[in-house]
Amino acid sequence: DQAMPEAEETELHQLIKGVDGVRGFHDMKTRQAGAVQFIQFHLDMDGDQTLNRAHAIGDQVEAAILARFPRAEVLIHHDPV
C-alpha cells in the first residue's frame, strides 16, 4: 500500500474544491491498494446551513470523486466552519 500518486492527489483536490458549497478540506489521507483507492478527508462547510444541505454537498463531492476514480472507497467527515 502507498499513497495515491501526486498528480492524482492534485486532481482530487481540484475536484473537491470545484463543488459549490465547499469552503475547504483538511486531513486528507489516500491509499492505493491494487486497483482500489481509499480516500478520506474532512470537508469544511458553512456551519449555518441545514444538515440536509451539508450532506447534499458531501454527496456531490463523493459523486465527483467517483466519476473520476470509480473504484475508490470514499470517507468524508463533514466539518462546520
URCOR-V213968 format. One record per residue. N is the residue number from 1. PSI is psi in degrees with one decimal (999 if undefined). OMEGA is omega in degrees with one decimal (* if undefined). D_FIRST is the distance of its C-alpha to the first C-alpha in Angstrom with 1 decimal. Layout:
# URCOR-V213968
N_PSI_OMEGA_D_FIRST ; N_PSI_OMEGA_D_FIRST
This chain:
# URCOR-V213968
1_145.4_175.3_0.0 ; 2_166.1_177.2_3.8 ; 3_156.5_175.5_7.1 ; 4_154.1_177.5_9.2 ; 5_148.7_-175.9_11.7 ; 6_-40.8_-179.8_14.7 ; 7_-38.9_178.8_17.1 ; 8_-36.9_176.8_15.5 ; 9_-39.0_176.9_15.3 ; 10_-43.4_177.1_19.0 ; 11_-40.3_177.8_19.9 ; 12_-44.3_178.1_18.5 ; 13_-43.0_-179.7_20.6 ; 14_-38.8_177.7_23.6 ; 15_-45.5_-178.1_23.2 ; 16_-49.4_-178.1_23.3 ; 17_-21.9_-176.9_26.2 ; 18_-5.9_-179.0_28.1 ; 19_127.3_179.7_28.8 ; 20_132.7_179.7_32.3 ; 21_-11.7_178.3_32.4 ; 22_125.9_178.3_29.2 ; 23_-15.7_-180.0_30.1 ; 24_-173.7_176.7_26.7 ; 25_161.5_178.8_23.4 ; 26_173.8_179.2_21.4 ; 27_40.6_179.0_18.6 ; 28_135.5_173.9_16.0 ; 29_131.0_175.8_12.4 ; 30_154.0_178.1_9.9 ; 31_135.6_176.6_6.4 ; 32_122.0_176.9_5.7 ; 33_100.0_-174.4_5.0 ; 34_-127.1_-178.6_7.8 ; 35_-3.3_-175.0_10.7 ; 36_135.2_173.8_10.2 ; 37_137.7_174.5_9.8 ; 38_124.3_-174.4_10.2 ; 39_125.1_175.1_12.9 ; 40_145.5_-179.5_15.1 ; 41_168.1_174.9_18.0 ; 42_129.0_-177.4_21.7 ; 43_120.0_-179.8_24.2 ; 44_126.6_-179.1_27.5 ; 45_164.2_177.7_30.6 ; 46_120.3_-179.0_34.4 ; 47_-9.1_-179.6_35.2 ; 48_-4.0_-179.0_38.6 ; 49_166.4_-179.8_37.6 ; 50_157.3_176.9_37.6 ; 51_-38.8_178.0_34.7 ; 52_-43.2_179.5_35.0 ; 53_-42.3_179.0_34.8 ; 54_-44.0_179.8_31.7 ; 55_-32.7_176.2_29.9 ; 56_-40.8_177.1_31.2 ; 57_-45.1_176.9_29.6 ; 58_-39.2_177.5_26.3 ; 59_-37.6_177.8_26.7 ; 60_-40.6_177.6_27.5 ; 61_-47.3_179.9_24.4 ; 62_-42.4_179.0_22.2 ; 63_-40.6_178.6_24.2 ; 64_-41.2_179.1_23.8 ; 65_-46.1_-177.5_20.0 ; 66_-26.8_176.1_20.0 ; 67_-33.9_-179.5_22.6 ; 68_-35.8_-178.1_20.3 ; 69_74.5_-170.8_17.0 ; 70_-18.3_179.1_18.4 ; 71_7.1_-175.6_15.3 ; 72_148.0_167.8_14.1 ; 73_118.3_-172.7_14.3 ; 74_129.4_176.2_16.3 ; 75_117.9_-177.8_17.6 ; 76_128.3_172.7_20.5 ; 77_122.8_-177.6_22.6 ; 78_122.1_-180.0_26.1 ; 79_123.1_174.1_27.8 ; 80_138.0_177.8_31.5 ; 81_999_*_32.7
